[in-house]
Amino acid sequence: MSKAIELRGLRRDFGERAALTDVDISLPEGGSLLVLGPNGAGKTTLLRVLATLLRPSAGDVRVLGARLPAEAWRVRGRIGYLGHDPLLYRELSGRENLRFNAALHGLRGEAAEQRIEELLGAVAMTRRGDDRVAELSAGMRQRLAICRCLLHEPDLLLLDEPDSNLDSEGRELTHEQLAAGEQRARVLVTHDPRRHLPDADRAIVLGPGGRVVRECAAADLDPDEVISAMGGVVA
Amino acid sequence: MTPTRVAFAAILGKDLRAELRTLQSLPAMALFAVTTFVIFRFGLDRTELSGSLGAGVLWATLLFAALLGINRLFVAEREEGGFDAIRLAPIDRSALFAAKAAALLVYLVALELVVVPVFAIFFLDSAAALPPVAGVLLLADLGLAATGTLISSMAVNSRARDLLAPLVLLPLAVPLSIAATGALEPLLAVGGPGYERFGTWLAVLGLYDLVFLLVGYAVFDFLLED
């Protein structure tokens, strides 16, 4: 089976500080990986490297068959990235933001409108889709951000705390959308392993210096043990 | 890859829609320029400005008013994550440079549509010079849009962006200013517009535009890297 992600010796430094050190990960197409670790362990940095938003300092990084950073252009448009920021313009409405992102990804006309309405309906945002993003609650923005990252039907989803700010209805609705697509690979960063471990195939735990301190099948991980290990901040 | 013209239209449309909705840049630019003309009018105690003085007052006012728009050009991209959204899309990043420069050009032309007539009311005794003045300003705006977009994209990531943009842009705009005022000077001469060395200055303006459009196109991709 071909690999969605293959990392060998990935390192990413910010000045003198190592955010990721010797990270080796392999994830098959359609696979699902949970990334766990305390604050400052490098989880977000890992996602940003995979999303082509940060250049690796060293190591061999392949995403959807493309070597990063040299071939980053090959995978842009095949990745759906949900970060801490919703990446939505506050002065535009939800629909306008989605139309803008659809155009950037080459989706236009009736096909774009249909896809936007389908996603807005799926996350119960049809009625508020014409409101300016600045007027929406944080949970509603998160629903729109999830629509944005699914809009172009990516082959790889990179999700950083997808449940942030969502109420229970929002969590259920967005979970359904994020879990759809059998061939779609997923990398999910979370502080809530109890909720996400059952959906994952594999899990890694990052520790100090962004080193992988544990890699195993998701089913082998005890959520309570992980939660107690994550209860700190990496110095 | 999404066609560049599609990405260009999407980014330009988004910027113009946001500006129309918020009016964050244009009214401030226009108000600044008109206030500056009022200050010159009473500060110089003159009801007429001609030749090099008229050209200098008009161009310097427009240049400093443009800085207000240039400073804000990439703020939404920086503060609302637009840079990331654009970097994640399968587009040629020069589309972002072209769209931002086009948006700035639209702001400058809109600014001039308001403030050049005000300048004429304050300082000119006839409107005969206005059509060729508009042509010169359009050519100068193109260069200013290219340079301003380039500098604004670099300065936006700095906490001192309000200082950095003028400090870097103004020296780069010196050749543009010399050429623009050189072309405007005979147009604003006493006794009606003249065209002495007009062609030479237009050629210099055209060359400046070409150089900075090409530089922007060539380096913009690197400026967006982390």
Interface residues (C-beta under 8 A of the other chain):
Chain A: A51 T52 L53 L54 R55 W73 R76 G77 I79 Y81 G83 D85 P86 L87 L88 Y89 R90 E91 L92 E96 F100 N101 A103 L104 H105 G106 R108 R148
Chain B: M1 T2 P3 V6 A7 A9 A10 I11 G13 K14 R17 A18 R21 T22 A76 E80 G81 G82 D84 A85 I86 R87 L88 A89 P90 I91 E225 D226
